[in-house]
Amino acid sequence: PRLHRHVCRRYGLAQLDLIPAMRALPLEARREWFRDDCHTTEMGGDRLGALVAKLLLWAVRQPGPAQGPVPALCPVLDRCCWCDGRIIRISSGWLTP
């Protein structure tokens, strides 16, 4: 979350941090919502999806900050992607400007 928060601040983006909400759930509810430490059950996915949808609807109704120049993207630190339990290199054809 700290890295995401830093990147979002750098580029003037909003971030949804659900960790405090998940920590506030009673232990029994967390067991119903999650199969393990990060993968949801079907019911948990439905509930989290509904929560994210409500937060997005609330967010788009808020007045936006004054738009300044968009900062340039920083150089790529790592051109690899974690996918299906392995690292794959991202080729330039996968990216769009």
Biotite code that builds the C-alpha atoms (Angstrom):
import biotite.structure as struc

atoms = struc.array([
    struc.Atom([0.000, 0.000, 0.000], chain_id="A", res_id=1, res_name="PRO", atom_name="CA", element="C"),
    struc.Atom([2.817, 2.478, 0.710], chain_id="A", res_id=2, res_name="ARG", atom_name="CA", element="C"),
    struc.Atom([4.284, 2.051, -2.770], chain_id="A", res_id=3, res_name="LEU", atom_name="CA", element="C"),
    struc.Atom([0.841, 2.459, -4.384], chain_id="A", res_id=4, res_name="HIS", atom_name="CA", element="C"),
    struc.Atom([0.181, 5.550, -2.261], chain_id="A", res_id=5, res_name="ARG", atom_name="CA", element="C"),
    struc.Atom([3.538, 7.046, -3.325], chain_id="A", res_id=6, res_name="HIS", atom_name="CA", element="C"),
    struc.Atom([2.860, 6.399, -7.040], chain_id="A", res_id=7, res_name="VAL", atom_name="CA", element="C"),
    struc.Atom([-0.680, 7.783, -6.786], chain_id="A", res_id=8, res_name="CYS", atom_name="CA", element="C"),
    struc.Atom([0.530, 10.954, -5.077], chain_id="A", res_id=9, res_name="ARG", atom_name="CA", element="C"),
    struc.Atom([3.281, 11.390, -7.667], chain_id="A", res_id=10, res_name="ARG", atom_name="CA", element="C"),
    struc.Atom([0.811, 11.262, -10.556], chain_id="A", res_id=11, res_name="TYR", atom_name="CA", element="C"),
    struc.Atom([-2.168, 12.906, -8.820], chain_id="A", res_id=12, res_name="GLY", atom_name="CA", element="C"),
    struc.Atom([-4.274, 9.743, -8.796], chain_id="A", res_id=13, res_name="LEU", atom_name="CA", element="C"),
    struc.Atom([-6.809, 8.494, -6.294], chain_id="A", res_id=14, res_name="ALA", atom_name="CA", element="C"),
    struc.Atom([-6.300, 5.208, -4.475], chain_id="A", res_id=15, res_name="GLN", atom_name="CA", element="C"),
    struc.Atom([-8.784, 2.837, -2.871], chain_id="A", res_id=16, res_name="LEU", atom_name="CA", element="C"),
    struc.Atom([-7.179, 1.273, 0.192], chain_id="A", res_id=17, res_name="ASP", atom_name="CA", element="C"),
    struc.Atom([-9.451, -1.501, 1.465], chain_id="A", res_id=18, res_name="LEU", atom_name="CA", element="C"),
    struc.Atom([-7.003, -2.810, 4.064], chain_id="A", res_id=19, res_name="ILE", atom_name="CA", element="C"),
    struc.Atom([-8.507, -0.801, 6.973], chain_id="A", res_id=20, res_name="PRO", atom_name="CA", element="C"),
    struc.Atom([-12.005, -1.983, 6.032], chain_id="A", res_id=21, res_name="ALA", atom_name="CA", element="C"),
    struc.Atom([-10.874, -5.621, 5.807], chain_id="A", res_id=22, res_name="MET", atom_name="CA", element="C"),
    struc.Atom([-9.082, -5.373, 9.166], chain_id="A", res_id=23, res_name="ARG", atom_name="CA", element="C"),
    struc.Atom([-12.276, -4.007, 10.715], chain_id="A", res_id=24, res_name="ALA", atom_name="CA", element="C"),
    struc.Atom([-14.229, -7.113, 9.702], chain_id="A", res_id=25, res_name="LEU", atom_name="CA", element="C"),
    struc.Atom([-14.811, -9.632, 12.488], chain_id="A", res_id=26, res_name="PRO", atom_name="CA", element="C"),
    struc.Atom([-12.645, -12.751, 12.164], chain_id="A", res_id=27, res_name="LEU", atom_name="CA", element="C"),
    struc.Atom([-15.646, -14.927, 11.258], chain_id="A", res_id=28, res_name="GLU", atom_name="CA", element="C"),
    struc.Atom([-16.624, -12.552, 8.415], chain_id="A", res_id=29, res_name="ALA", atom_name="CA", element="C"),
    struc.Atom([-13.035, -12.582, 7.096], chain_id="A", res_id=30, res_name="ARG", atom_name="CA", element="C"),
    struc.Atom([-13.144, -16.372, 7.036], chain_id="A", res_id=31, res_name="ARG", atom_name="CA", element="C"),
    struc.Atom([-16.360, -16.231, 5.006], chain_id="A", res_id=32, res_name="GLU", atom_name="CA", element="C"),
    struc.Atom([-14.996, -13.595, 2.595], chain_id="A", res_id=33, res_name="TRP", atom_name="CA", element="C"),
    struc.Atom([-11.502, -15.046, 1.999], chain_id="A", res_id=34, res_name="PHE", atom_name="CA", element="C"),
    struc.Atom([-10.203, -18.529, 1.100], chain_id="A", res_id=35, res_name="ARG", atom_name="CA", element="C"),
    struc.Atom([-6.704, -17.604, 2.260], chain_id="A", res_id=36, res_name="ASP", atom_name="CA", element="C"),
    struc.Atom([-4.753, -14.424, 2.944], chain_id="A", res_id=37, res_name="ASP", atom_name="CA", element="C"),
    struc.Atom([-5.740, -12.698, -0.316], chain_id="A", res_id=38, res_name="CYS", atom_name="CA", element="C"),
    struc.Atom([-8.128, -14.775, -2.481], chain_id="A", res_id=39, res_name="HIS", atom_name="CA", element="C"),
    struc.Atom([-11.837, -14.222, -1.968], chain_id="A", res_id=40, res_name="THR", atom_name="CA", element="C"),
    struc.Atom([-14.603, -16.747, -1.823], chain_id="A", res_id=41, res_name="THR", atom_name="CA", element="C"),
    struc.Atom([-17.476, -16.292, -4.270], chain_id="A", res_id=42, res_name="GLU", atom_name="CA", element="C"),
    struc.Atom([-19.490, -14.445, -1.630], chain_id="A", res_id=43, res_name="MET", atom_name="CA", element="C"),
    struc.Atom([-16.466, -12.371, -0.601], chain_id="A", res_id=44, res_name="GLY", atom_name="CA", element="C"),
    struc.Atom([-15.844, -11.385, -4.217], chain_id="A", res_id=45, res_name="GLY", atom_name="CA", element="C"),
    struc.Atom([-19.464, -10.287, -4.556], chain_id="A", res_id=46, res_name="ASP", atom_name="CA", element="C"),
    struc.Atom([-19.284, -8.214, -1.367], chain_id="A", res_id=47, res_name="ARG", atom_name="CA", element="C"),
    struc.Atom([-15.930, -6.641, -2.243], chain_id="A", res_id=48, res_name="LEU", atom_name="CA", element="C"),
    struc.Atom([-17.134, -5.870, -5.760], chain_id="A", res_id=49, res_name="GLY", atom_name="CA", element="C"),
    struc.Atom([-20.214, -4.151, -4.356], chain_id="A", res_id=50, res_name="ALA", atom_name="CA", element="C"),
    struc.Atom([-18.050, -2.166, -1.927], chain_id="A", res_id=51, res_name="LEU", atom_name="CA", element="C"),
    struc.Atom([-15.654, -1.035, -4.672], chain_id="A", res_id=52, res_name="VAL", atom_name="CA", element="C"),
    struc.Atom([-18.611, -0.084, -6.898], chain_id="A", res_id=53, res_name="ALA", atom_name="CA", element="C"),
    struc.Atom([-20.103, 2.062, -4.106], chain_id="A", res_id=54, res_name="LYS", atom_name="CA", element="C"),
    struc.Atom([-16.753, 3.731, -3.471], chain_id="A", res_id=55, res_name="LEU", atom_name="CA", element="C"),
    struc.Atom([-16.268, 4.478, -7.174], chain_id="A", res_id=56, res_name="LEU", atom_name="CA", element="C"),
    struc.Atom([-19.762, 5.958, -7.466], chain_id="A", res_id=57, res_name="LEU", atom_name="CA", element="C"),
    struc.Atom([-19.073, 8.126, -4.430], chain_id="A", res_id=58, res_name="TRP", atom_name="CA", element="C"),
    struc.Atom([-15.674, 9.181, -5.809], chain_id="A", res_id=59, res_name="ALA", atom_name="CA", element="C"),
    struc.Atom([-16.912, 10.272, -9.233], chain_id="A", res_id=60, res_name="VAL", atom_name="CA", element="C"),
    struc.Atom([-19.510, 12.496, -7.597], chain_id="A", res_id=61, res_name="ARG", atom_name="CA", element="C"),
    struc.Atom([-16.856, 14.429, -5.648], chain_id="A", res_id=62, res_name="GLN", atom_name="CA", element="C"),
    struc.Atom([-15.490, 17.714, -6.971], chain_id="A", res_id=63, res_name="PRO", atom_name="CA", element="C"),
    struc.Atom([-12.165, 17.095, -8.675], chain_id="A", res_id=64, res_name="GLY", atom_name="CA", element="C"),
    struc.Atom([-8.934, 18.939, -7.931], chain_id="A", res_id=65, res_name="PRO", atom_name="CA", element="C"),
    struc.Atom([-7.732, 21.642, -10.267], chain_id="A", res_id=66, res_name="ALA", atom_name="CA", element="C"),
    struc.Atom([-5.919, 19.943, -13.123], chain_id="A", res_id=67, res_name="GLN", atom_name="CA", element="C"),
    struc.Atom([-2.305, 20.936, -13.541], chain_id="A", res_id=68, res_name="GLY", atom_name="CA", element="C"),
    struc.Atom([0.239, 19.512, -15.941], chain_id="A", res_id=69, res_name="PRO", atom_name="CA", element="C"),
    struc.Atom([0.451, 15.726, -15.818], chain_id="A", res_id=70, res_name="VAL", atom_name="CA", element="C"),
    struc.Atom([3.898, 14.626, -14.614], chain_id="A", res_id=71, res_name="PRO", atom_name="CA", element="C"),
    struc.Atom([5.952, 12.596, -17.049], chain_id="A", res_id=72, res_name="ALA", atom_name="CA", element="C"),
    struc.Atom([6.216, 8.899, -16.315], chain_id="A", res_id=73, res_name="LEU", atom_name="CA", element="C"),
    struc.Atom([9.394, 7.864, -14.573], chain_id="A", res_id=74, res_name="CYS", atom_name="CA", element="C"),
    struc.Atom([11.750, 5.397, -16.282], chain_id="A", res_id=75, res_name="PRO", atom_name="CA", element="C"),
    struc.Atom([10.839, 1.731, -15.994], chain_id="A", res_id=76, res_name="VAL", atom_name="CA", element="C"),
    struc.Atom([12.465, 0.076, -13.001], chain_id="A", res_id=77, res_name="LEU", atom_name="CA", element="C"),
    struc.Atom([11.550, -3.471, -13.922], chain_id="A", res_id=78, res_name="ASP", atom_name="CA", element="C"),
    struc.Atom([10.286, -4.655, -17.292], chain_id="A", res_id=79, res_name="ARG", atom_name="CA", element="C"),
    struc.Atom([9.001, -7.942, -15.913], chain_id="A", res_id=80, res_name="CYS", atom_name="CA", element="C"),
    struc.Atom([5.517, -9.029, -14.920], chain_id="A", res_id=81, res_name="CYS", atom_name="CA", element="C"),
    struc.Atom([4.499, -11.689, -12.396], chain_id="A", res_id=82, res_name="TRP", atom_name="CA", element="C"),
    struc.Atom([1.966, -13.979, -14.052], chain_id="A", res_id=83, res_name="CYS", atom_name="CA", element="C"),
    struc.Atom([0.761, -17.488, -13.182], chain_id="A", res_id=84, res_name="ASP", atom_name="CA", element="C"),
    struc.Atom([3.576, -18.065, -10.712], chain_id="A", res_id=85, res_name="GLY", atom_name="CA", element="C"),
    struc.Atom([6.412, -16.996, -12.997], chain_id="A", res_id=86, res_name="ARG", atom_name="CA", element="C"),
    struc.Atom([8.101, -13.834, -14.216], chain_id="A", res_id=87, res_name="ILE", atom_name="CA", element="C"),
    struc.Atom([7.704, -12.875, -17.854], chain_id="A", res_id=88, res_name="ILE", atom_name="CA", element="C"),
    struc.Atom([9.445, -10.016, -19.630], chain_id="A", res_id=89, res_name="ARG", atom_name="CA", element="C"),
    struc.Atom([7.140, -7.349, -21.034], chain_id="A", res_id=90, res_name="ILE", atom_name="CA", element="C"),
    struc.Atom([7.936, -6.552, -24.655], chain_id="A", res_id=91, res_name="SER", atom_name="CA", element="C"),
    struc.Atom([7.348, -3.090, -26.099], chain_id="A", res_id=92, res_name="SER", atom_name="CA", element="C"),
    struc.Atom([4.524, -4.345, -28.343], chain_id="A", res_id=93, res_name="GLY", atom_name="CA", element="C"),
    struc.Atom([2.382, -5.059, -25.260], chain_id="A", res_id=94, res_name="TRP", atom_name="CA", element="C"),
    struc.Atom([2.383, -1.426, -24.191], chain_id="A", res_id=95, res_name="LEU", atom_name="CA", element="C"),
    struc.Atom([0.376, 1.431, -25.607], chain_id="A", res_id=96, res_name="THR", atom_name="CA", element="C"),
    struc.Atom([1.487, 5.068, -25.449], chain_id="A", res_id=97, res_name="PRO", atom_name="CA", element="C"),
])
